[in-house]
Amino acid sequence: MEIFPAIDLKDGKAVRLTKGLMDSAKIYSNEPWELAKKFEEMGAKWLHIVDLNGAFAGEPKNIDQIEKIRKNTKLKIQLGGGIRDEDTIKKYLDLGINRLILGSIAAREPERVKELASKYPVAVGIDAKDGVVAVDGWGGSAGIKAVKLAEIYKDSDIECIIATDISKDGTLQGLNIEFILDIMRVSKKNVIASGGVASIEDIRKVKENNIYGVIIGKAFYEGKIDLEEVLKM
């Protein structure tokens, strides 16, 4: 099981949102790279970064901060938010990012994303609201069920799927394990669980169900989870 501490970037700062609402942003650090360094010192191997401004704009918006994080840590980085074309993928790979997360484009142009995944280290982000895929920073709907989209990627070269129940995200109400397992079942891919992690119990559930990974965000920032303890698991 891989543990992915999360840094969400908004206006150059590390924030957490509730249910993906930008106006709910709570700032946790003005120097996100220092947070990343802290995660590395705790024993993390991976870091999950989302460029929130980029997700809404459809293009990178926090690249300076991403560069600082890359330069100051040896963590493997998976990055999402506003990655909509091959040039952006190449730019981030040149920067030293290890895995790119495609969300909106993965819902709208799956065949294109499959082609990109055959050439680059790509993960698909499936963010669901009431079971339906949300796009454009969760501000719009793709009009397709999350499980249907996951099934489309069954025979592709994507590295994994990051599955998020938006209704749980940032709420500290616990993971929607059934949703994660449904995505695993239909896609036959490694799945990273995201949204609502509240306690060590959520991490145990992930491990017991042989889920590939879990993203830890607000639970760490609000002191609900001891990250060092989790990493030792």
N, C-alpha and C positions, 0 to 999 in steps of 0.2 A: 504493500500500500504506500502510495506517495502522498506526502503532505504538502499542500500548496498554500503558504501564507499569502495573503492578498494585499496589494496596494492599488487602490483606485485613485486615479489622478484627475483632479479638477482644478483648472487655473493654476497649475504648477504645485498644488498642495495634495497631500494624502488625505482622502476623505472616505466616509462611508455613507451610503444612501439607505433609505428605507423604501422597500418595494420599487426601487429604481427611480424614485422621484428626485429630480435634480435640486428642487428647492428644499429637500430634506437633508442636504449635505451637512455633515458634521466634520469639522477639520480635526485631524489627529496629529498632523505634522506639517510644518512649513518646509521641511527638508526630507523628502521621501527617500533619498539615497541613504540617509542615516538609519531609517527604519529597515531598509533592505540589509544594511550591514549588521544590524541587530539580529535579524532573522538568521543571517549566515552564522553569526557567533553562537546562536542557540542550537545550531546543528542542521538547519534547513538545507536541502539540496536544490529545491526548486522555488521559484517565485512566480506568482500569478499577477500580472499587471493589466489593468484596464484603463485605457485613455477615454475617460467619460466624455470630455468635450469632443474628441474625435468620433465617438460613436454617434453623437447627434449631428456632427458636421459632415460625416462621411469621408473624412481625411484626417491625417495625424495632426494633433494640436498640442501635445505635451512632449514633443521629441527631445527638448533640452533636458527635461527631468529624466526621461528614459535613458539618454546618453550618460547622465551622471550616475544613475544606478548601475548601468553596464560597466562603467569605468571603475567603480568603487567596490564591486563584488565579483566573486567567481561563481555565483549562483547560476544555475540554468534558469532561463527566463522564458515563460510563455506569455504572449502579449496579444491582446485584442482591443478593439475599439477603432472603428473607422478604416479598417483595412478592406478595401473594395477592389483593388487591382493588382496586377503582377508587379508593376513598378514599386508599389509600396512594400510588397513582400520582399523584393530584392533589396530595397533600401534598409529594411529592418534586419535582414540576414547579414548584410554588409556591416551593420552596426554590432553584430554579435548576438542577436536574439536567436534563441534555439527553436522556438515553435510559435507559429502564428495562428491566431484563432479567427476564423471567419464565421460571422454570424448572419448579418442581413443578406449578404450575397449568397451565403450557403442555402438560405431559404428561397431566394428568388432565382438563382441560376445554379442549381445543383450539378448539372453536367459540366459547367465551367469549373466549378470548385473541385469536382473529381479530377479534372484534367490538371489543375494546379497542384492537387495533392499527389499526383503521380511524379511531380518534379520537385516539390518543396515540402518541408516538415509542417504539415497543416493539421490543425484540429478544427472541428466544427462546434460552434457554440449554439446550443438549442435552448432558448429561453422561452418558457411557457407561462401564459396567463390563462387560467381555467382550461389548461390542456392545449391551447392554441399558441402557435409560435408568434412571438413579438419581435419587431425589427426597429431599426433606426433609433438606437438608444432606448428601446422599449416603448417608444412613443407611438408606434404604429403596429398593425397586425399584418402578418403574411397570409392569413386566411387558410392555413394548413395546420392540421393536428401535429403535435410534437412527435408522437409515435410514428406517424406516417412519414415525416421528414427523416427521422432516424432510420427507418427501414430503407429509404432511398439510398443511404450511404453504406448499406450492408456489404456490398461487394466492391467498395472503393479502397483507395490506399490511404485514407485519412489515418492519422496516428491515434486519435481518440475523439470522444464526444464530451463536451462539458455541458452538463444538463442542469439547468436552474429553474426552480419553481419560483417565479417572480413574487407570488403572494407571500412567500416565506422569506424572501431575501431581505437581510438586514433587520429582521423582526426578533431574532433570538427565540423563535418558537419551535425549533427542531427541524431536521431535514424531512423532506417528503420522500422517504425511502422507497415507497411503492412506485412513485414516478421514476426514480432512478433505475429501479429494477426493470420496469417496463421498457425503458430506453435501451438498457443492456440486452434484454431478451430479443427485441426486434432488430437491433442493429448488429448484434454479434461482435460489437467493438468494445474496447476498453472505455469505461465511462468515468469521468470525474464528477463527483457529487458536489453541488453548490446550492446555496440558498437556505438560510435559517439555522445553520449549525449553532447550537446553543451550549453544549456541554460535552464532557468526555464520553457520555453515553452515546451521542451521535457518532463519534469516532469509532466506538466499539461496534456499532451497527454496521458501519461501512466495512470494517475489517471482517466481521462475521459473514457478511454477504459477498465477500471476495470482490468488492468494488475496487477498481484500480487506484482511485485517488479521491481526495476531498480538499475542498478549498475552505480555508479558515480566515474569516475577515473580522466582522464586528465582535464575535465572541472573544477574540484575542484583545482587541482594542478596549473592550469594556471589562476586561479582567475576568471573564467567565471561564476561560480555558487557559491552562498553563501550557504554553506552546512547547517548552522544553520537555515536559512530561509526555506530551503527545508524540513528539519526535522520537522519544525513547521507545514508544510502543512499537 
